């Protein structure tokens, strides 16, 4: 939620002169027409010697000038705030923006016109007209925004137009505060199946390792809200000066790395229905699914960057960090774009340094060299699942199919559970099929091909 206050009034001679010039610059077409007509009538009255016409000209010219001076001398303060709910939405979903205007001065306002700056991807700019706002009064208006494209979109600043009752003059004031709407990739609910070779995770088997026995051997940690006070380790508390508890058993959270291939040369086409956008959406779905199952998850790209980057080898540090880590990874996917890299060597180096656990990869077009490098990424992973997209087939609607099948076969021979992704495929269906696909027998399975 953001807010700001715009004062109307003058402070000092220099501000007064600048405000007066701005007020005259705010003359509307009607105001300028009245002023021009008045001057013309006054000149004609002087040339023709018509006193009555002179009075009419002076009246026409004086009306817009009086409106300018009255609007310029108006002294009231208007506060505005914006509330965006929610600040993070999936593509295609709506967010609600609520604007609140409050007159914090002791004078009522005149006609107020509000306009919020919104990127064109979110729709037309919303405009509202508010009648008189009494002293200390407030008004609330709202509108909705929706984006079919992922990304981060600024909302604001809010503009306030002040007008006189006759429509002769309008002054524009801008607030400085703005908010940001984050449109994350659309996710798909995946079936709760167990992939071949997948180890028991935090929520699948509750496998635990006991700490070493004895008061001198326990591993203390900082007290957290909800810990049992009977586990307080007084010796460590006295040593560190803060409440410490015994960590008698340590949950072993199974790890999962989700690899996203973002190379520009690996994907053809653009737009919401392109192969790259499917890969980004599939990555988001896999991340959310594995986090819900209690895994310590990290997002890895071909550039070698690991998100969230906390704890060992880039995984989230604890179960309490899952929500924050999920938000960080989804925010990253909201703005991820093509990289200029030509290979997957950086991602392979990261996996070689700490590649244990489950590996899920969303890959674009692979040549022989990159396919061989990807095959070696299998490494120490308990299970490795690859979804290979033939972007050429996606671009032509499947007319140029078949390029991904050789790569899928090569990955399966190396121990991967690999599937080719046809245009418009459902990740939930592919995920279900991957659960029953054994790497050693997958070479004879043709699911995921274009036939």
C-alpha positions in Angstrom: 0.0 0.0 0.0 1.4 3.4 -0.9 0.3 6.9 -0.1 1.2 10.6 -0.6 -0.1 14.1 -0.1 -0.4 16.8 -2.6 -0.7 20.4 -1.3 -2.5 23.1 -3.2 -1.4 26.6 -2.2 1.7 28.8 -2.5 4.8 29.1 -0.4 6.8 32.3 -1.1 6.9 34.7 -4.0 8.8 32.4 -6.3 6.4 29.5 -5.8 3.5 31.9 -6.2 4.8 33.1 -9.6 5.5 29.5 -10.8 2.1 28.4 -9.6 0.4 31.3 -11.4 2.1 30.5 -14.7 1.1 26.8 -14.3 -2.5 27.9 -13.6 -2.6 30.0 -16.8 -1.1 27.0 -18.7 -4.0 25.0 -17.4 -6.6 26.9 -19.4 -8.9 24.6 -21.2 -10.2 25.0 -24.7 -13.3 26.6 -23.4 -11.3 29.0 -21.2 -9.0 30.0 -24.1 -12.0 30.5 -26.4 -13.7 32.8 -23.9 -10.5 34.8 -23.4 -9.9 35.1 -27.1 -13.5 36.1 -27.7 -13.3 38.7 -25.0 -10.1 40.3 -26.4 -11.6 40.3 -29.9 -14.8 41.9 -28.7 -12.8 44.6 -26.7 -10.7 45.4 -29.8 -13.8 45.6 -32.0 -15.6 47.8 -29.4 -12.6 50.2 -29.4 -12.4 50.4 -33.2 -16.2 50.8 -33.6 -16.8 52.9 -30.5 -19.4 50.6 -29.1 -19.4 50.7 -25.3 -21.9 47.9 -24.9 -19.7 45.6 -26.9 -16.7 46.6 -24.7 -18.6 45.5 -21.6 -19.4 42.1 -23.2 -15.8 41.7 -24.2 -14.6 42.5 -20.7 -17.0 40.0 -19.2 -15.9 37.2 -21.6 -12.2 37.9 -20.9 -12.7 38.2 -17.1 -14.5 35.0 -16.5 -11.6 32.6 -17.4 -9.2 34.9 -15.6 -11.3 34.8 -12.4 -11.5 31.0 -12.6 -7.7 30.8 -13.0 -7.1 33.1 -10.0 -9.7 31.3 -7.9 -8.2 27.8 -8.7 -4.7 29.1 -8.1 -5.6 30.6 -4.7 -7.4 27.4 -3.6 -5.7 26.2 -0.4 -6.5 22.6 0.4 -4.5 19.4 0.8 -5.5 16.1 -0.7 -4.0 12.8 0.5 -4.2 9.6 -1.6 -3.3 6.0 -1.1 -3.3 2.9 -3.3 -3.9 -0.7 -2.2 -3.0 -3.5 -4.6 -4.6 -6.9 -3.8 -2.8 -9.2 -4.4 0.6 -7.9 -5.4 1.5 -11.2 -7.1 -0.9 -12.9 -9.4 -0.8 -15.6 -12.1 -1.0 -14.6 -15.7 -4.6 -14.3 -16.7 -5.8 -13.6 -13.1 -7.1 -10.3 -11.9 -5.9 -8.0 -9.2 -7.9 -5.2 -7.5 -6.6 -1.7 -7.1 -8.3 0.4 -4.5 -7.7 4.2 -4.5 -8.6 6.3 -1.4 -8.7 10.1 -1.6 -8.9 12.2 1.6 -9.4 15.9 1.9 -7.1 16.8 4.9 -7.7 20.5 4.7 -10.4 22.7 6.3 -12.0 23.7 2.9 -14.2 21.6 0.6 -12.7 20.7 -2.7 -14.1 21.4 -6.1 -14.4 18.9 -9.0 -11.6 16.3 -8.9 -10.6 14.0 -11.7 -8.4 11.0 -11.0 -6.2 9.1 -13.5 -3.9 6.3 -12.6 -1.0 5.4 -14.9 -1.3 1.8 -15.9 0.9 0.0 -18.5 -1.1 -0.8 -21.7 -0.6 -4.5 -21.1 -2.9 -4.2 -18.1 -5.7 -2.4 -19.9 -6.8 1.2 -20.4 -6.0 3.9 -17.9 -8.7 4.2 -15.3 -10.3 7.6 -14.9 -12.7 8.7 -12.1 -14.6 12.0 -11.5 -15.2 13.0 -7.9 -17.7 15.7 -7.0 -17.2 17.9 -4.0 -15.3 16.4 -1.1 -16.1 18.0 2.2 -13.4 19.0 4.7 -12.0 15.8 6.3 -14.0 13.7 3.9 -12.8 10.7 1.9 -13.8 8.9 -1.2 -12.8 5.4 -2.4 -12.8 4.0 -5.9 -11.4 0.8 -7.3 -10.6 -0.9 -10.6 -9.2 -4.2 -11.8 -6.1 -5.0 -13.8 -5.2 -8.2 -15.7 -2.2 -9.3 -17.6 -1.9 -12.2 -20.1 1.9 -11.8 -20.1 4.2 -12.4 -17.2 6.4 -9.6 -15.8 6.6 -6.8 -13.4 4.3 -3.8 -14.1 4.4 -0.4 -12.3 1.1 1.1 -11.3 1.2 4.9 -10.8 1.9 7.6 -10.2 -1.7 8.8 -9.6 -2.6 12.1 -11.3 -5.1 14.5 -9.8 -6.9 17.1 -11.9 -8.5 20.1 -10.3 -11.2 22.0 -12.2 -13.4 25.0 -11.7 -17.2 24.7 -12.0 -17.3 26.4 -15.4 -14.6 24.2 -16.9 -12.4 27.1 -17.8 -9.2 25.8 -16.1 -7.7 22.5 -15.0 -4.6 22.0 -12.9 -2.8 18.6 -12.8 -1.0 17.4 -9.7 0.9 14.1 -9.6 1.6 11.9 -6.6 5.0 10.3 -6.3 4.1 6.9 -4.9 3.5 3.8 -7.1 3.1 0.1 -6.7 4.3 -2.9 -8.6 2.1 -5.8 -9.9 4.0 -9.1 -10.5 2.4 -11.4 -13.0 4.0 -14.9 -12.4 3.7 -17.8 -14.8 0.5 -19.9 -14.7 0.9 -23.1 -12.8 -0.7 -26.5 -13.3 -1.7 -28.8 -10.5 0.4 -32.0 -10.7 -0.6 -35.5 -9.5 1.1 -36.6 -6.3 3.0 -39.5 -7.8 6.5 -40.8 -6.9 9.0 -40.6 -9.7 11.3 -43.5 -10.4 14.4 -43.3 -8.2 13.1 -40.5 -6.1 14.2 -40.6 -2.5 11.8 -40.2 0.4 11.4 -36.6 1.2 10.5 -34.6 4.2 6.8 -35.4 3.8 7.1 -38.9 2.3 8.9 -40.8 4.9 9.9 -38.4 7.7 13.4 -39.8 7.6 15.4 -38.3 10.4 18.9 -38.4 11.8 19.5 -38.3 15.5 21.9 -35.9 17.0 24.8 -37.2 19.1 23.9 -38.1 22.6 24.9 -36.3 25.7 24.7 -32.7 26.9 28.2 -31.9 25.6 27.5 -33.3 22.1 24.1 -31.8 21.3 24.0 -29.2 18.5 22.1 -26.2 19.9 20.3 -23.6 17.8 18.5 -20.3 18.5 15.1 -20.6 20.1 12.2 -20.3 17.7 8.6 -19.5 18.5 6.8 -22.7 19.4 9.8 -24.7 20.6 9.4 -26.8 23.6 10.9 -25.1 26.6 12.0 -28.4 28.0 14.6 -28.5 25.2 16.4 -25.3 26.3 20.1 -25.9 26.5 21.1 -23.7 29.5 24.9 -24.1 29.0 24.7 -22.7 25.5 22.2 -20.1 26.6 24.7 -18.8 29.1 27.5 -18.9 26.6 25.8 -17.0 23.8 23.6 -14.7 25.8 20.4 -15.8 24.0 17.9 -18.6 24.5 19.2 -21.8 22.8 17.5 -25.2 22.4 18.8 -28.7 21.8 18.4 -30.0 18.3 17.9 -33.6 19.2 16.7 -34.7 15.8 17.3 -33.1 12.5 14.7 -33.6 9.7 16.4 -34.6 6.4 14.7 -32.7 3.7 15.0 -34.3 0.3 16.4 -31.9 -2.3 15.2 -31.1 -5.7 16.8 -29.0 -8.5 14.6 -27.7 -11.3 16.7 -26.7 -14.3 15.3 -24.2 -16.9 17.0 -23.9 -20.2 16.7 -20.2 -21.3 19.1 -20.2 -24.2 17.9 -18.0 -27.1 19.2 -20.5 -29.6 17.2 -23.3 -28.0 13.8 -21.8 -28.5 12.0 -20.4 -31.6 8.9 -18.2 -31.6 7.5 -16.0 -28.9 4.2 -15.2 -27.2 2.0 -16.9 -24.6 1.7 -20.1 -26.7 5.4 -20.5 -27.5 7.6 -23.4 -26.4 9.6 -21.1 -24.1 6.6 -19.9 -22.2 5.4 -23.5 -21.8 8.8 -24.4 -20.3 8.7 -21.4 -17.9 5.1 -22.4 -16.8 6.2 -26.0 -16.4 9.1 -25.0 -14.3 6.8 -22.9 -12.0 4.4 -25.9 -11.7 7.2 -28.3 -10.8 8.7 -25.8 -8.2 5.3 -25.3 -6.5 4.5 -29.1 -6.5 7.8 -30.1 -5.0 7.7 -27.4 -2.3 4.2 -28.6 -1.4 5.7 -32.1 -0.9 8.2 -30.7 1.6 11.3 -30.7 -0.6 14.1 -28.2 -0.3 13.9 -26.8 -3.9 16.2 -24.6 -5.9 15.7 -23.1 -9.4 18.7 -23.4 -11.7 19.2 -21.8 -15.1 21.7 -22.5 -17.9 23.6 -19.4 -16.8 24.5 -21.1 -13.5 22.5 -18.9 -11.2 20.7 -20.8 -8.4 17.6 -19.3 -6.7 16.9 -18.7 -3.8 20.7 -19.0 -3.1 20.3 -19.5 0.6 21.9 -22.3 2.6 24.1 -25.0 1.0 24.4 -25.0 -2.8 21.6 -22.5 -3.2 18.8 -24.5 -1.5 16.4 -22.9 1.0 17.8 -23.1 4.5 14.8 -24.5 6.4 11.2 -25.5 6.0 10.2 -22.1 7.4 11.8 -20.5 4.4 9.7 -22.4 1.8 7.1 -19.7 1.4 9.7 -16.9 1.0 11.8 -19.1 -1.3 8.7 -19.9 -3.4 7.9 -16.2 -3.8 11.5 -15.4 -4.8 11.6 -18.2 -7.4 8.2 -17.2 -8.8 9.3 -13.5 -9.0 12.4 -14.7 -10.9 10.3 -16.7 -13.3 8.1 -13.7 -13.8 10.9 -11.7 -15.5 13.1 -14.5 -16.8 14.1 -14.0 -20.4 16.3 -15.6 -23.0 20.0 -15.8 -22.3 22.7 -15.4 -24.9 24.6 -18.5 -23.8 25.3 -21.3 -26.3 25.6 -24.2 -23.8 24.6 -25.7 -20.5 28.2 -26.0 -19.1 27.6 -23.5 -16.3 24.6 -25.4 -15.0 26.5 -28.6 -15.3 29.3 -27.2 -13.1 26.7 -26.2 -10.4 25.2 -29.7 -10.5 28.7 -31.3 -10.3 29.4 -29.3 -7.1 26.1 -30.3 -5.4 23.8 -32.2 -7.7 22.5 -34.8 -5.3 18.7 -35.2 -5.0 16.0 -35.1 -7.6 16.7 -33.3 -10.9 13.9 -32.0 -13.1 14.9 -30.3 -16.4 12.9 -28.3 -18.9 15.1 -28.2 -22.1 14.8 -26.6 -25.5 16.5 -27.7 -28.7 19.7 -29.7 -28.0 22.5 -30.4 -30.5 24.7 -33.5 -30.1 27.2 -31.8 -27.8 24.6 -30.3 -25.5 22.7 -33.6 -25.4 25.9 -35.4 -24.3 26.6 -32.8 -21.7 23.0 -33.0 -20.4 23.3 -36.8 -20.2 26.4 -36.5 -17.9 24.4 -34.2 -15.6 22.7 -37.4 -14.3 25.6 -37.6 -11.9 24.7 -38.3 -8.3 21.0 -37.4 -8.7 18.7 -39.8 -7.1 16.4 -39.4 -10.1 16.5 -37.2 -13.2 13.5 -36.2 -15.3 13.8 -34.2 -18.5 11.0 -32.6 -20.6 12.5 -31.9 -24.0 10.7 -29.4 -26.3 11.2 -29.2 -30.0 10.6 -25.5 -30.6 10.4 -26.0 -34.3 7.5 -28.3 -33.9 5.8 -25.9 -31.6 6.3 -23.1 -34.1 4.8 -25.1 -36.9 2.1 -26.8 -34.9 3.8 -30.2 -35.1 4.4 -30.2 -38.8 8.1 -30.4 -38.4 8.2 -33.1 -35.7 10.8 -35.7 -34.9 13.9 -33.6 -34.0 13.6 -34.2 -30.2 13.2 -38.0 -30.3 16.9 -38.7 -30.8 17.8 -36.5 -27.9 15.2 -38.1 -25.7 16.6 -41.6 -26.6 20.1 -40.4 -25.8 19.1 -39.1 -22.4 17.2 -42.3 -21.6 20.2 -44.4 -22.3 22.1 -42.2 -19.8 19.6 -42.9 -17.0 17.2 -40.0 -17.5 13.5 -40.3 -17.4 13.1 -38.2 -20.6 9.9 -37.2 -22.4 9.4 -35.2 -25.6 6.8 -32.5 -25.2 4.3 -32.1 -28.1 2.7 -28.8 -28.8 0.0 -27.9 -26.3 0.7 -30.9 -24.1 -0.5 -31.0 -20.5 2.3 -31.2 -17.9 0.1 -33.1 -15.6 -0.3 -35.9 -18.1 3.4 -36.0 -18.8 4.1 -36.0 -15.1 1.8 -39.0 -14.6 3.5 -40.8 -17.4 7.0 -40.0 -16.0 6.1 -41.7 -12.8 5.7 -45.1 -14.5 8.6 -44.7 -16.9 11.7 -46.6 -15.9 14.9 -45.3 -17.4 16.4 -48.8 -18.2 13.2 -49.7 -20.2 12.4 -46.3 -21.5 14.2 -46.7 -24.8 11.4 -48.9 -26.1 8.7 -46.4 -24.9 7.5 -43.9 -27.5 5.2 -41.8 -25.2 5.9 -38.1 -25.7 6.8 -38.5 -29.4 4.9 -36.7 -32.1 3.1 -39.9 -33.4 
